[in-house]
Amino acid sequence: MELLSYVLQQLINGLQLGAVYALIALGYTMVYGVLRLINFAHGDIFMFGAFTAYYLISKWDVPIYLVFPITMAVTALLGFLIEKIAYKPLRSAPKIALLITAVGVSLFLEYFLSLNSLFTPNYIGFPRPFEVTGYDLRLFTITNVQLIIFAVTALSLLLLYLLIYYTKYGRAMRALSHDREVASLMGIPVDGIISFTFIVGAALAGLGGILYGFAYPQINVFMGIMPGIKSFIAAVLGGIGIIHGAVLGGLIIGVSEVFVSAFISSTLRDGVIFFILFLVLLLKPSGIFGKWIDKV
């Protein structure tokens, strides 16, 4: 019974971390689906969201119900600016140019912001606007922070699903992901839809930054590197370009990381995630839900 309780507790902790990874992975998979670009600056948008929420809560005493929309709006604007300034001029350039630019944008955000007085390379405490309360369910304990993370993530995924499958913007995004040239011939504003995709993905990354701050209340300017990489691995695991694949991949990566830390060694948790990526690329490069397409 004690072992079962411990396993269930670690499972809850893993799902908490996986929910954050899922929100970040959604941005990766949406941008890749529309633009065939791996936006390595996405993890830094997640970091920017955490810092935005930090200042809203600790410096300006903004109510928590306003912290979420303001932070998402700020990160959405950042995603929009990155797309317009860094990626749009290279729209017709070789893919390697876009990839190198994405890495450059990521490094620029990290090191430029670390020189700014508003950001810091040192860890600072993220203020929780409420007390952490645990609820004993006999076999495991769940906290109000975990309930908030699960509820906000589930609501975000529902709204994203409705956006993708029941709005004209979602239909345009799906059309663009299949064939950009045909979509443009059908009257779809390609540039506008690509910008909209970056805006939605960046808003979700900002939301993930808030939830990460609630769960693990320490932030710094380089905090987006490893969560960004792991979320990218989650997107690849689920099938990059596939919404529900990113969600499942995020949950698997989060649970795997926590279980390795709890049952094997905390020093191996990052290595196991990269081993999962190695297995996916070796055995099923298209991911869990992806399909291999032979091009003749």
C-alpha positions as CSV (number, residue, x, y, z in Angstrom):
1,M,0.0,0.0,0.0
2,E,2.8,2.4,0.9
3,L,4.6,1.7,-2.5
4,L,1.3,2.2,-4.4
5,S,0.7,5.5,-2.6
6,Y,4.3,6.6,-3.4
7,V,3.9,5.7,-7.1
8,L,0.5,7.5,-7.4
9,Q,2.0,10.6,-5.7
10,Q,4.9,10.6,-8.2
11,L,2.4,10.1,-11.0
12,I,0.5,13.3,-9.9
13,N,3.8,15.2,-9.7
14,G,4.7,14.0,-13.2
15,L,1.4,15.0,-14.7
16,Q,1.8,18.4,-13.1
17,L,5.2,18.9,-14.9
18,G,3.9,17.2,-18.1
19,A,1.0,19.7,-18.3
20,V,3.4,22.6,-18.4
21,Y,5.5,20.8,-21.0
22,A,2.4,20.2,-23.0
23,L,1.5,23.9,-23.1
24,I,5.0,24.7,-24.4
25,A,5.0,21.8,-26.9
26,L,1.8,23.0,-28.4
27,G,3.6,26.2,-29.6
28,Y,6.4,24.1,-31.2
29,T,4.0,21.8,-32.9
30,M,1.7,24.6,-34.2
31,V,4.5,26.6,-35.7
32,Y,6.1,23.5,-37.2
33,G,2.7,22.4,-38.6
34,V,2.1,25.7,-40.4
35,L,5.7,26.9,-41.2
36,R,7.8,23.8,-41.0
37,L,10.0,25.7,-38.6
38,I,11.4,24.5,-35.2
39,N,11.2,27.8,-33.2
40,F,14.0,27.3,-30.7
41,A,13.2,30.7,-29.2
42,H,9.9,29.3,-27.9
43,G,11.4,28.3,-24.6
44,D,12.6,31.9,-24.0
45,I,9.0,33.1,-24.6
46,F,8.1,30.8,-21.8
47,M,10.8,32.4,-19.6
48,F,9.5,35.9,-20.6
49,G,6.0,34.9,-19.5
50,A,7.3,33.8,-16.1
51,F,9.1,37.1,-15.5
52,T,6.1,39.1,-16.7
53,A,3.9,37.3,-14.2
54,Y,6.6,37.8,-11.5
55,Y,6.5,41.6,-11.9
56,L,2.7,41.8,-12.2
57,I,2.3,39.9,-8.9
58,S,5.3,41.1,-6.8
59,K,5.8,44.7,-8.0
60,W,2.4,45.9,-9.2
61,D,0.0,43.8,-7.1
62,V,-2.1,42.9,-10.1
63,P,-5.0,40.5,-9.1
64,I,-4.4,36.9,-10.1
65,Y,-7.4,36.8,-12.5
66,L,-5.7,39.6,-14.5
67,V,-2.2,38.2,-14.4
68,F,-3.2,35.4,-16.8
69,P,-4.6,37.4,-19.6
70,I,-2.0,40.2,-19.3
71,T,0.9,37.8,-19.4
72,M,-0.5,35.9,-22.3
73,A,-1.0,39.2,-24.2
74,V,2.6,40.2,-23.5
75,T,4.0,36.9,-24.7
76,A,1.7,36.9,-27.7
77,L,3.0,40.3,-28.7
78,L,6.6,39.0,-28.2
79,G,5.9,36.0,-30.4
80,F,4.3,38.3,-33.1
81,L,7.4,40.6,-33.1
82,I,9.8,37.7,-33.3
83,E,7.9,36.3,-36.3
84,K,7.7,39.7,-38.1
85,I,11.3,40.8,-37.4
86,A,13.3,37.5,-37.5
87,Y,11.3,35.0,-39.5
88,K,9.2,36.7,-42.1
89,P,12.1,38.2,-44.0
90,L,13.5,34.6,-44.4
91,R,10.2,33.1,-45.4
92,S,11.5,32.0,-48.8
93,A,15.1,31.3,-47.6
94,P,16.4,27.7,-47.1
95,K,15.2,26.0,-44.0
96,I,18.7,25.9,-42.5
97,A,18.6,29.7,-42.5
98,L,15.4,29.8,-40.5
99,L,16.8,27.2,-38.1
100,I,20.0,29.2,-37.5
101,T,17.9,32.3,-37.0
102,A,15.7,30.6,-34.4
103,V,18.8,29.6,-32.5
104,G,20.2,33.2,-32.8
105,V,16.9,34.7,-31.5
106,S,17.0,32.3,-28.5
107,L,20.6,33.3,-27.6
108,F,19.8,37.0,-28.1
109,L,16.8,36.9,-25.8
110,E,18.7,35.0,-23.1
111,Y,21.9,37.1,-23.1
112,F,20.4,40.5,-23.9
113,L,17.8,40.1,-21.2
114,S,20.4,38.9,-18.7
115,L,22.1,42.3,-19.1
116,N,18.8,44.2,-18.4
117,S,18.1,45.3,-14.9
118,L,14.6,43.8,-15.0
119,F,15.9,40.3,-15.6
120,T,18.6,38.4,-13.9
121,P,20.7,35.3,-14.5
122,N,20.4,34.5,-10.8
123,Y,17.5,32.6,-9.4
124,I,14.8,34.7,-7.8
125,G,11.8,33.6,-5.9
126,F,8.5,33.5,-7.8
127,P,5.7,34.9,-5.5
128,R,2.7,32.7,-5.1
129,P,-0.4,34.9,-4.6
130,F,-2.0,32.2,-2.4
131,E,-1.0,29.7,0.2
132,V,-0.3,26.1,-0.9
133,T,-2.9,23.7,0.5
134,G,-2.8,19.9,0.2
135,Y,-5.8,17.6,0.1
136,D,-5.3,14.1,1.4
137,L,-7.0,11.6,-0.8
138,R,-5.7,8.6,1.3
139,L,-3.6,7.1,-1.5
140,F,-2.0,10.4,-2.5
141,T,-2.1,14.1,-1.8
142,I,-3.0,16.7,-4.3
143,T,-2.4,20.4,-3.8
144,N,-4.4,23.5,-4.9
145,V,-1.4,24.4,-7.2
146,Q,-1.7,21.1,-9.0
147,L,-5.5,21.5,-9.3
148,I,-5.0,24.9,-10.8
149,I,-2.4,23.6,-13.3
150,F,-4.6,20.7,-14.3
151,A,-7.7,22.9,-14.6
152,V,-6.0,25.7,-16.6
153,T,-4.3,23.3,-18.9
154,A,-7.5,21.4,-19.6
155,L,-9.4,24.6,-20.3
156,S,-6.6,25.9,-22.6
157,L,-6.6,22.6,-24.5
158,L,-10.4,22.7,-24.9
159,L,-10.3,26.3,-26.2
160,L,-7.4,25.4,-28.5
161,Y,-9.3,22.4,-29.9
162,L,-12.4,24.6,-30.5
163,L,-10.2,27.2,-32.2
164,I,-8.4,24.7,-34.5
165,Y,-11.5,22.7,-35.5
166,Y,-14.5,25.0,-35.3
167,T,-13.3,28.4,-36.4
168,K,-12.3,29.9,-39.8
169,Y,-8.8,30.6,-38.4
170,G,-8.4,27.0,-37.4
171,R,-9.5,25.8,-40.8
172,A,-7.0,28.2,-42.4
173,M,-4.2,26.9,-40.2
174,R,-5.0,23.3,-41.1
175,A,-5.2,24.2,-44.8
176,L,-1.8,26.0,-44.5
177,S,-0.3,23.0,-42.8
178,H,-1.3,20.7,-45.7
179,D,-0.2,22.9,-48.6
180,R,0.7,26.6,-48.3
181,E,0.6,27.3,-52.1
182,V,-2.9,25.8,-52.5
183,A,-4.1,27.6,-49.4
184,S,-2.9,31.0,-50.8
185,L,-4.7,30.2,-54.1
186,M,-7.9,29.6,-52.1
187,G,-7.7,33.1,-50.7
188,I,-6.2,32.4,-47.3
189,P,-4.0,35.2,-46.0
190,V,-0.9,33.2,-45.5
191,D,1.1,35.9,-43.7
192,G,-1.7,36.7,-41.3
193,I,-2.4,33.1,-40.4
194,I,1.3,32.4,-39.8
195,S,1.4,35.5,-37.4
196,F,-1.8,34.3,-35.7
197,T,-0.2,30.9,-35.2
198,F,2.8,32.5,-33.5
199,I,0.5,34.6,-31.4
200,V,-1.5,31.6,-30.1
201,G,1.6,29.5,-29.5
202,A,3.4,32.3,-27.6
203,A,0.3,32.9,-25.5
204,L,0.3,29.3,-24.4
205,A,4.0,29.5,-23.6
206,G,3.3,32.5,-21.4
207,L,0.6,30.6,-19.7
208,G,3.0,27.7,-19.1
209,G,5.5,30.2,-17.6
210,I,2.9,31.3,-15.0
211,L,2.0,27.7,-14.1
212,Y,5.7,26.7,-13.9
213,G,6.3,29.6,-11.5
214,F,3.4,28.5,-9.3
215,A,4.7,24.9,-9.2
216,Y,8.5,25.5,-9.0
217,P,8.8,29.1,-7.5
218,Q,12.3,30.0,-8.7
219,I,12.9,31.7,-12.0
220,N,15.9,33.1,-13.9
221,V,16.7,34.3,-17.4
222,F,18.0,30.9,-18.6
223,M,15.1,28.9,-17.2
224,G,13.5,28.3,-20.6
225,I,16.4,26.3,-22.1
226,M,15.8,22.8,-20.7
227,P,11.9,23.0,-20.5
228,G,12.1,24.3,-24.1
229,I,14.2,21.4,-25.3
230,K,12.1,18.8,-23.4
231,S,8.9,20.3,-24.8
232,F,10.4,20.0,-28.3
233,I,11.2,16.4,-27.5
234,A,7.6,16.0,-26.3
235,A,6.3,17.4,-29.6
236,V,8.6,15.0,-31.6
237,L,7.4,12.1,-29.4
238,G,3.8,12.7,-30.0
239,G,4.2,13.5,-33.7
240,I,5.3,17.1,-34.4
241,G,2.6,19.1,-36.1
242,I,-0.2,17.1,-34.3
243,I,-2.0,18.9,-31.4
244,H,-3.0,15.9,-29.3
245,G,0.4,14.3,-30.0
246,A,2.1,17.3,-28.3
247,V,-0.2,16.9,-25.3
248,L,0.5,13.2,-24.9
249,G,4.2,13.7,-25.5
250,G,4.3,16.4,-22.8
251,L,2.6,14.2,-20.2
252,I,4.9,11.2,-21.1
253,I,8.0,13.3,-20.8
254,G,6.9,14.9,-17.5
255,V,6.0,11.5,-15.9
256,S,9.2,9.9,-17.2
257,E,11.3,12.7,-15.7
258,V,9.7,12.5,-12.3
259,F,9.7,8.7,-12.1
260,V,13.4,8.6,-13.0
261,S,14.2,11.2,-10.3
262,A,12.1,9.3,-7.8
263,F,13.1,5.7,-8.5
264,I,16.6,5.8,-10.1
265,S,18.5,9.1,-9.8
266,S,17.8,12.8,-10.2
267,T,21.1,13.2,-12.1
268,L,19.8,10.9,-14.8
269,R,16.4,12.6,-15.4
270,D,17.6,14.7,-18.3
271,G,19.6,11.9,-19.9
272,V,16.6,9.6,-20.0
273,I,14.6,12.3,-21.8
274,F,17.3,12.5,-24.5
275,F,17.4,8.6,-24.6
276,I,13.6,8.7,-25.3
277,L,14.3,11.1,-28.2
278,F,16.9,8.7,-29.5
279,L,14.5,5.8,-29.4
280,V,11.8,7.8,-31.2
281,L,14.1,8.9,-34.0
282,L,15.4,5.3,-34.3
283,L,12.1,3.4,-34.1
284,K,9.4,5.8,-35.2
285,P,10.7,9.1,-36.4
286,S,7.2,10.4,-37.2
287,G,6.2,10.1,-33.6
288,I,3.3,8.3,-31.9
289,F,0.5,9.8,-34.0
290,G,2.6,10.8,-37.0
291,K,2.5,9.1,-40.3
292,W,5.4,8.5,-42.6
293,I,4.9,9.9,-46.1
294,D,7.1,8.7,-48.9
295,K,7.8,11.5,-51.4
296,V,8.4,10.3,-54.9
